Amino acid sequence: MLSKAVSGAVLGVDAYRVDVEVDVARALPSFTVVGLPDNAVKEAKERVKAAIRNSGYPFPPHRITVNLAPADVKKEGSAFDLPMALAILATEANLGLPNLERILTIGELALDGAVRPVRGALPVAIDAPRLGVDALVVPRENAPEAAVVQGVRVHPADTLAQVVEGLRGRALEGVTVDIEAIFGARVVCELDFAEVRGQAHAKRALEVAAAGGHNLLMVGPPGAGKTMLASRVPTILPPMSWSEALETSRIYSVAGVGSGPLVVHRPFRAPHHTVSDAGLIGGGTVPRCGEISLAHNGVLFLDELPEFQKHVLEVLRQPLEEGAVTIVRAAGSVTFPSRFMLVAAMNPCPCGYYGDPQHACSCLPSAIRKYRGRVSGPLLDRFDLHVEVPALRYREMAAPQGEESSAAVRERVIRARTAQVERYAHRAFHCNGQLSAGAVRTYCTPAPDARDLLEHAMDRLGLSARAFTRALRVARTAADLEGVPTVERRHVLEALQFRVSPASLA
């Protein structure tokens, strides 16, 4: 007898339909899974067999063949356990299971029939209409994330028996999620810019970077507050929109690192400098997303930038320009979104005190050149802002508490971002940091005196074409923070000082 159930799998961050076809033939007992299954899928036959028996249902003592279609795509993971079990039970006429082709099921089975959570429930729910189904049965732990998608019925599953009895006539339990409540219950971050003493220049640079989505590099001695400043960048970024939250949550669902039904806070990822290139941008035989994709719509912080392996840093160049990374393997290619704000910190030399008036640098000139050479010129050129973070003095540390809070800075950032969203309403980008060279000519035309200043600066400072474009983008953001429509000379001056800071290695 032949039966079919519908399941789903994820390739990259997109879901595709998998038809679980089961044939039960009267022959010597066997259980075969075909359709390019990996080891986890092949082992499903033992889990499925035990789960069916321990749930109180008969297991057919015949030859069972399970085909996972399309058969030319590699299947991995344990999410096919539940649809396999349901398709096998559907061959038993006395159970009276209905047609399963309009219900998509995913879930791992325990030996006692319990349904365990799996990765990728959210992408499957988002793509459910395209996959030809209107209802999902998912593990209870995955139900909240799947239920954030409107227009798809989501049914949580605790056990195989519960699903079977629900399909036989007893209504399956439904689940809904209050999206407004999730967004309204955002936890207030404990970090605040008011805790950072001094460093007004660096704070202004971070405000400009946050307002325009620009990449920023901080250079300074140990203990100056670079990491402290970077960790507070998410507190001044604008709140995530619904589309951004859904995009980011989709990635976290595939990676299996989500902590709730929806990611409502902008990610802050700070990988250690020992990370591999695959860990940073993604990779593997079956491509997985890396840190830059987990930082999508948020912040990627690279502390001690020169300590990262040079070839690891170089792979960042293409994602920084395109906002996505494509991983190519023999079986095909997968694209992961990676539109993030890059914040990096480094010392000016190996000992960290080059140029510090209070500490003598012990590094040889050759050692300093070698240290700085670990970060290539093309990568440095992709930082819109370079800022020097000097060591604090006692007077700054002991000053009475009076620093500006993150909330006050965030209000200005939100106003600037709102102006950019309105300006680029019909374009593919939505902030100044994403402008192409052509868009810069359209939207960042400077006033005549500002244009003369740029021409002089490009000749005198030897700015590359990319640096020229990025300086204009930063100037446009400075104008947005001020709320003026034209890029004036003062905005260009501020942008240039963030490009040519003496310790920035620009």
C-alpha positions as CSV (number, residue, x, y, z in Angstrom):
1,M,0.0,0.0,0.0
2,L,1.2,3.5,-0.8
3,S,0.8,6.7,1.3
4,K,2.3,10.1,1.4
5,A,3.0,12.8,3.9
6,V,4.4,16.3,3.4
7,S,7.4,17.7,5.2
8,G,9.9,20.5,4.7
9,A,13.6,21.2,4.8
10,V,15.8,24.3,4.6
11,L,18.5,25.1,2.1
12,G,20.3,28.2,3.2
13,V,17.5,30.3,4.7
14,D,14.8,29.1,2.3
15,A,12.5,26.1,2.8
16,Y,11.6,23.6,0.2
17,R,9.0,20.9,0.1
18,V,9.9,17.2,0.8
19,D,7.3,14.6,-0.1
20,V,7.6,11.6,2.2
21,E,6.4,8.6,0.2
22,V,5.9,5.2,1.9
23,D,5.3,1.9,0.2
24,V,4.4,-1.1,2.3
25,A,4.8,-4.4,0.4
26,R,4.0,-7.9,1.6
27,A,7.5,-9.3,1.7
28,L,10.2,-10.1,4.2
29,P,10.4,-7.3,6.9
30,S,12.8,-4.5,6.1
31,F,13.0,-0.7,6.4
32,T,14.8,1.3,3.7
33,V,15.1,5.0,3.3
34,V,16.0,6.4,-0.1
35,G,16.3,10.0,-1.5
36,L,19.9,11.0,-0.5
37,P,19.5,10.7,3.2
38,D,22.4,11.5,5.6
39,N,23.2,9.3,8.6
40,A,20.7,11.1,10.9
41,V,17.9,10.4,8.4
42,K,19.0,6.8,7.9
43,E,18.9,6.2,11.6
44,A,15.3,7.5,11.7
45,K,14.0,4.0,10.9
46,E,15.0,2.8,14.4
47,R,13.5,5.9,16.1
48,V,10.3,5.6,14.0
49,K,9.9,1.9,14.6
50,A,10.3,2.3,18.4
51,A,8.1,5.4,18.6
52,I,5.2,3.7,16.7
53,R,5.3,0.6,18.9
54,N,5.7,2.5,22.2
55,S,2.8,4.8,21.2
56,G,0.5,1.8,21.1
57,Y,0.2,1.3,17.3
58,P,1.1,-1.7,15.2
59,F,4.2,-1.5,13.1
60,P,3.7,-3.2,9.7
61,P,5.7,-6.5,9.6
62,H,6.4,-6.1,5.9
63,R,8.9,-4.5,3.6
64,I,8.8,-0.7,4.0
65,T,10.4,1.7,1.5
66,V,10.5,5.4,2.3
67,N,11.3,7.8,-0.5
68,L,12.2,11.5,0.3
69,A,11.4,13.5,-2.8
70,P,13.1,15.4,-4.5
71,A,15.5,12.5,-4.6
72,D,18.4,14.6,-6.0
73,V,18.7,16.9,-2.9
74,K,20.7,15.8,0.1
75,K,18.4,15.3,3.2
76,E,19.8,15.9,6.6
77,G,18.6,16.1,10.2
78,S,15.9,14.4,12.2
79,A,12.9,16.5,11.2
80,F,11.6,13.8,8.9
81,D,10.9,11.4,11.8
82,L,7.3,12.5,12.4
83,P,6.1,12.6,8.8
84,M,7.7,9.2,8.2
85,A,5.8,7.7,11.2
86,L,2.5,9.3,10.0
87,A,2.9,8.1,6.5
88,I,3.6,4.5,7.7
89,L,0.6,4.6,10.0
90,A,-1.5,6.0,7.1
91,T,-1.1,2.7,5.3
92,E,-3.1,1.0,8.1
93,A,-6.7,1.3,6.8
94,N,-8.2,0.7,10.3
95,L,-6.6,3.7,11.7
96,G,-8.5,6.0,9.4
97,L,-5.9,8.7,9.0
98,P,-7.0,11.5,6.6
99,N,-5.2,12.8,3.5
100,L,-1.9,14.3,4.8
101,E,-1.0,16.2,1.7
102,R,-2.3,19.5,2.9
103,I,-0.6,19.3,6.3
104,L,3.2,19.8,6.6
105,T,4.8,18.0,9.5
106,I,8.2,18.2,11.0
107,G,9.7,16.9,14.2
108,E,12.1,14.4,15.7
109,L,10.8,11.4,17.5
110,A,12.0,10.0,20.8
111,L,11.8,6.3,21.4
112,D,8.7,6.7,23.6
113,G,6.9,8.7,20.9
114,A,7.6,12.2,22.3
115,V,8.2,14.9,19.6
116,R,11.4,16.9,20.0
117,P,12.2,20.3,18.6
118,V,14.1,20.8,15.3
119,R,15.8,23.7,13.4
120,G,14.2,25.8,10.7
121,A,10.5,25.9,11.8
122,L,10.2,29.6,11.0
123,P,11.4,29.4,7.4
124,V,9.1,26.4,6.8
125,A,6.2,28.4,8.2
126,I,7.1,31.5,6.1
127,D,7.2,29.5,2.9
128,A,4.3,27.2,3.7
129,P,1.9,28.8,1.1
130,R,4.5,28.5,-1.6
131,L,5.0,24.8,-0.6
132,G,1.3,24.1,-1.2
133,V,0.1,23.6,2.4
134,D,-2.2,25.6,4.8
135,A,-1.4,23.9,8.1
136,L,1.7,22.9,10.0
137,V,2.2,20.3,12.8
138,V,5.5,21.2,14.6
139,P,7.0,20.3,17.9
140,R,5.6,22.4,20.8
141,E,8.9,24.1,21.4
142,N,8.9,25.3,17.8
143,A,5.2,26.3,17.7
144,P,5.7,29.9,19.0
145,E,8.2,30.8,16.3
146,A,6.1,29.2,13.5
147,A,3.0,31.0,14.8
148,V,4.4,34.5,14.2
149,V,3.6,33.9,10.5
150,Q,0.1,35.1,9.7
151,G,-2.2,33.1,7.5
152,V,-0.9,29.6,8.4
153,R,-2.5,27.3,11.0
154,V,0.1,26.0,13.4
155,H,-0.6,22.9,15.6
156,P,1.9,22.0,18.4
157,A,2.8,18.4,18.9
158,D,3.9,16.7,22.1
159,T,3.7,13.1,21.2
160,L,3.1,10.9,18.1
161,A,-0.1,9.6,19.6
162,Q,-1.5,13.1,20.2
163,V,-1.0,13.9,16.5
164,V,-2.5,10.7,15.3
165,E,-5.6,11.0,17.4
166,G,-6.0,14.6,16.5
167,L,-5.9,13.8,12.8
168,R,-8.3,10.9,13.2
169,G,-11.1,13.3,14.2
170,R,-10.3,15.0,17.4
171,A,-9.4,18.6,16.6
172,L,-5.7,19.4,16.7
173,E,-4.7,22.1,19.2
174,G,-3.9,25.5,17.7
175,V,-1.5,28.1,18.8
176,T,-1.3,31.9,18.3
177,V,1.2,34.5,19.1
178,D,0.6,38.2,20.0
179,I,3.1,40.0,17.9
180,E,2.4,43.4,19.5
181,A,3.0,41.9,22.9
182,I,6.4,40.5,21.8
183,F,7.5,43.9,20.5
184,G,6.0,45.7,23.4
185,A,7.9,43.5,26.0
186,R,11.4,44.4,24.8
187,V,13.7,44.2,27.7
188,V,15.5,47.4,28.5
189,C,19.3,46.9,28.0
190,E,21.4,47.3,31.2
191,L,24.2,49.0,29.3
192,D,24.1,52.7,28.7
193,F,26.3,55.3,27.1
194,A,26.0,57.4,30.3
195,E,28.4,54.9,32.0
196,V,31.2,55.8,29.6
197,R,33.2,58.8,30.9
198,G,34.8,61.2,28.5
199,Q,35.6,60.0,25.0
200,A,33.3,62.7,23.4
201,H,34.9,62.3,20.0
202,A,34.5,58.5,20.0
203,K,30.9,58.8,21.1
204,R,30.1,61.3,18.3
205,A,31.7,58.9,15.8
206,L,29.5,56.0,17.1
207,E,26.4,58.2,16.9
208,V,27.2,59.1,13.3
209,A,27.9,55.4,12.5
210,A,24.6,54.3,14.1
211,A,22.6,57.0,12.3
212,G,23.9,56.0,8.9
213,G,24.7,52.3,9.3
214,H,28.4,53.0,8.7
215,N,31.4,50.8,9.6
216,L,33.7,52.1,12.2
217,L,37.2,51.4,13.4
218,M,38.5,52.5,16.8
219,V,42.2,52.7,17.5
220,G,43.6,53.3,21.0
221,P,45.7,51.9,23.9
222,P,44.5,49.1,26.2
223,G,41.9,50.2,28.7
224,A,40.8,53.3,26.8
225,G,37.2,52.0,26.6
226,K,37.0,50.7,23.0
227,T,35.2,47.5,24.0
228,M,33.0,49.3,26.4
229,L,31.9,51.7,23.7
230,A,31.3,49.0,21.1
231,S,29.2,46.9,23.5
232,R,26.8,49.9,23.8
233,V,26.3,50.5,20.1
234,P,23.1,48.4,20.1
235,T,21.6,50.7,22.7
236,I,21.6,53.7,20.3
237,L,20.4,51.8,17.2
238,P,16.8,52.3,16.1
239,P,14.4,49.5,17.0
240,M,13.9,46.7,14.5
241,S,11.0,46.8,12.1
242,W,8.7,43.8,11.6
243,S,10.4,42.8,8.4
244,E,13.9,43.1,9.9
245,A,12.8,41.0,12.9
246,L,11.4,38.3,10.6
247,E,14.6,38.3,8.5
248,T,16.8,38.0,11.5
249,S,14.6,35.4,13.3
250,R,14.6,33.3,10.1
251,I,18.4,33.1,10.2
252,Y,18.4,32.3,14.0
253,S,15.8,29.6,13.4
254,V,18.0,27.9,10.8
255,A,21.1,28.2,13.0
256,G,19.2,26.8,16.0
257,V,20.3,29.6,18.3
258,G,17.1,31.6,18.8
259,S,16.0,32.3,22.4
260,G,12.4,33.2,21.6
261,P,9.7,33.2,19.0
262,L,11.0,36.3,17.4
263,V,14.4,38.2,17.6
264,V,13.3,41.8,18.5
265,H,16.7,43.1,19.6
266,R,19.4,44.0,17.1
267,P,22.0,41.3,17.3
268,F,25.5,42.0,18.7
269,R,28.0,39.3,17.7
270,A,31.6,39.5,19.0
271,P,33.5,36.4,17.8
272,H,36.9,35.6,19.3
273,H,39.9,36.3,17.1
274,T,40.6,32.6,16.7
275,V,37.4,32.1,14.6
276,S,37.9,30.4,11.3
277,D,36.8,31.8,8.0
278,A,33.9,29.2,7.9
279,G,32.9,30.3,11.4
280,L,32.9,33.9,10.4
281,I,31.2,33.9,7.0
282,G,29.7,30.4,7.0
283,G,30.6,27.2,5.2
284,G,30.8,23.4,5.6
285,T,30.0,20.5,3.4
286,V,26.3,21.5,3.9
287,P,26.6,25.3,4.1
288,R,25.7,26.8,7.4
289,C,25.5,30.5,8.2
290,G,28.4,32.2,10.1
291,E,28.8,35.1,12.5
292,I,28.2,37.8,9.8
293,S,24.8,36.3,9.0
294,L,23.9,36.0,12.7
295,A,24.8,39.7,12.9
296,H,22.3,40.6,10.1
297,N,20.5,43.8,10.9
298,G,22.8,44.3,13.9
299,V,26.4,44.8,14.9
300,L,29.5,42.6,14.3
301,F,32.2,43.6,16.7
302,L,35.8,42.5,16.0
303,D,38.0,43.2,19.0
304,E,41.8,43.1,18.6
305,L,41.3,43.3,14.8
306,P,45.0,42.5,13.8
307,E,44.9,39.3,15.9
308,F,42.4,37.7,13.5
309,Q,44.0,35.6,10.8
310,K,44.5,37.7,7.7
311,H,42.7,35.4,5.3
312,V,39.7,35.4,7.7
313,L,39.5,39.2,7.6
314,E,39.9,39.3,3.8
315,V,36.7,37.2,3.3
316,L,34.8,40.1,4.8
317,R,35.4,42.4,1.9
318,Q,32.7,41.1,-0.4
319,P,29.9,40.7,2.2
320,L,30.6,44.3,3.4
321,E,29.9,45.6,-0.1
322,E,27.0,43.4,-1.1
323,G,25.2,42.7,2.2
324,A,25.1,39.0,1.5
325,V,27.5,36.1,1.2
326,T,27.3,33.3,-1.3
327,I,28.8,30.0,-0.4
328,V,29.5,27.8,-3.4
329,R,30.0,24.0,-3.1
330,A,30.1,21.2,-5.6
331,A,26.4,20.5,-5.1
332,G,25.3,24.1,-5.6
333,S,25.4,27.5,-4.0
334,V,23.6,29.0,-1.0
335,T,23.2,32.7,-0.2
336,F,22.9,34.0,3.3
337,P,21.9,37.7,4.1
338,S,24.6,39.6,6.0
339,R,23.8,43.3,6.1
340,F,25.5,44.3,9.3
341,M,27.3,47.3,10.9
342,L,31.0,46.4,11.4
343,V,32.6,47.9,14.5
344,A,36.3,47.0,15.1
345,A,38.9,47.9,17.7
346,M,42.7,47.6,17.6
347,N,45.8,48.8,19.4
348,P,48.2,51.2,17.5
349,C,51.1,48.7,18.0
350,P,51.7,45.3,19.6
351,C,52.3,46.7,23.1
352,G,49.4,49.1,22.6
353,Y,51.1,52.4,23.7
354,Y,52.4,53.9,20.5
355,G,51.7,57.6,20.6
356,D,50.5,57.5,24.2
357,P,52.1,60.4,26.1
358,Q,51.9,58.6,29.4
359,H,53.5,55.3,28.4
360,A,56.6,54.6,26.4
361,C,56.2,52.3,23.4
362,S,58.6,49.3,23.5
363,C,57.9,48.1,20.0
364,L,60.5,48.3,17.2
365,P,59.4,50.1,14.0
366,S,59.5,46.8,12.1
367,A,57.2,45.2,14.7
368,I,54.7,48.1,14.4
369,R,54.7,47.8,10.6
370,K,54.2,44.1,10.7
371,Y,51.3,44.5,13.3
372,R,49.5,47.1,11.2
373,G,50.2,45.1,8.0
374,R,47.9,42.3,9.3
375,V,45.0,44.5,8.3
376,S,45.1,45.1,4.6
377,G,44.5,48.5,3.0
378,P,41.4,47.4,1.0
379,L,39.8,46.3,4.3
380,L,40.7,49.5,6.1
381,D,39.2,51.4,3.2
382,R,35.9,49.8,3.9
383,F,35.6,51.5,7.3
384,D,33.6,54.7,6.8
385,L,34.9,56.2,10.1
386,H,38.3,55.9,11.7
387,V,38.4,57.3,15.3
388,E,41.2,57.6,17.8
389,V,40.3,56.6,21.4
390,P,42.9,58.0,23.7
391,A,43.6,56.9,27.3
392,L,41.5,58.6,29.9
393,R,42.9,61.0,32.5
394,Y,42.0,61.1,36.1
395,R,40.1,64.3,35.7
396,E,37.8,62.7,33.1
397,M,37.3,59.6,35.3
398,A,36.6,61.6,38.5
399,A,34.2,64.1,36.8
400,P,30.7,64.2,38.2
401,Q,28.2,62.0,36.5
402,G,26.7,64.0,33.6
403,E,27.2,61.9,30.5
404,E,24.5,61.7,27.9
405,S,22.3,58.6,28.1
406,S,21.8,56.1,25.3
407,A,18.1,57.0,25.1
408,A,19.0,60.7,24.2
409,V,21.4,59.6,21.5
410,R,19.0,57.0,20.2
411,E,16.3,59.7,19.6
412,R,18.6,61.6,17.3
413,V,19.6,58.4,15.6
414,I,16.0,57.5,15.0
415,R,15.2,60.9,13.5
416,A,18.1,60.6,11.2
417,R,17.2,57.1,10.1
418,T,13.6,58.1,9.6
419,A,14.7,60.9,7.2
420,Q,16.8,58.3,5.3
421,V,14.0,55.8,5.0
422,E,11.7,58.5,3.6
423,R,14.4,59.7,1.2
424,Y,15.1,56.2,-0.1
425,A,11.5,54.9,0.1
426,H,11.5,53.6,-3.5
427,R,15.1,52.3,-3.5
428,A,16.6,49.0,-2.5
429,F,18.6,50.6,0.3
430,H,17.3,52.4,3.4
431,C,20.3,54.1,5.1
432,N,23.3,56.1,4.0
433,G,25.8,53.4,4.7
434,Q,24.3,51.3,1.9
435,L,24.6,53.9,-0.8
436,S,26.4,52.9,-4.0
437,A,28.7,55.3,-5.8
438,G,26.0,56.2,-8.2
439,A,23.5,56.8,-5.4
440,V,26.0,59.0,-3.6
441,R,26.2,61.3,-6.7
442,T,22.4,61.5,-6.6
443,Y,21.7,62.0,-2.9
444,C,24.9,63.4,-1.4
445,T,25.6,66.4,-3.7
446,P,27.6,68.9,-1.5
447,A,27.3,72.7,-1.5
448,P,29.8,74.5,-3.7
449,D,32.2,75.4,-0.8
450,A,32.0,71.8,0.5
451,R,32.8,70.5,-3.0
452,D,35.9,72.7,-3.1
453,L,37.0,71.4,0.2
454,L,36.5,67.8,-0.9
455,E,38.6,68.4,-4.0
456,H,41.4,69.9,-1.9
457,A,41.3,67.0,0.6
458,M,41.4,64.4,-2.1
459,D,44.5,65.9,-3.7
460,R,46.2,66.7,-0.4
461,L,45.4,63.6,1.5
462,G,45.5,61.1,-1.4
463,L,42.0,59.7,-0.7
464,S,41.0,56.8,-2.9
465,A,37.8,56.8,-4.9
466,R,36.2,54.6,-2.3
467,A,37.4,56.8,0.6
468,F,35.9,59.8,-1.3
469,T,32.6,58.1,-1.6
470,R,32.5,57.0,2.0
471,A,33.4,60.5,3.2
472,L,30.4,61.9,1.3
473,R,28.2,59.2,2.8
474,V,29.3,60.2,6.3
475,A,28.8,63.9,5.5
476,R,25.2,63.1,4.4
477,T,24.6,61.3,7.7
478,A,26.0,64.3,9.7
479,A,23.6,66.5,7.8
480,D,20.7,64.1,8.6
481,L,21.6,64.3,12.3
482,E,21.4,68.1,12.1
483,G,18.2,67.9,10.1
484,V,19.3,69.9,7.1
485,P,18.7,68.9,3.5
486,T,22.1,69.9,2.0
487,V,25.6,68.6,2.7
488,E,27.4,71.7,4.0
489,R,31.1,72.4,4.5
490,R,30.9,71.6,8.2
491,H,29.5,68.2,7.5
492,V,32.3,67.4,5.1
493,L,34.9,68.6,7.6
494,E,33.5,66.3,10.2
495,A,33.5,63.4,7.8
496,L,37.1,64.1,6.8
497,Q,38.3,64.1,10.3
498,F,36.9,60.6,10.8
499,R,38.8,59.5,7.7
500,V,42.3,60.9,8.5
501,S,42.7,60.5,12.2
502,P,46.5,60.2,12.8
503,A,46.3,56.8,14.5
504,S,43.7,55.3,12.3
505,L,46.0,53.8,9.8
506,A,44.0,55.3,7.0
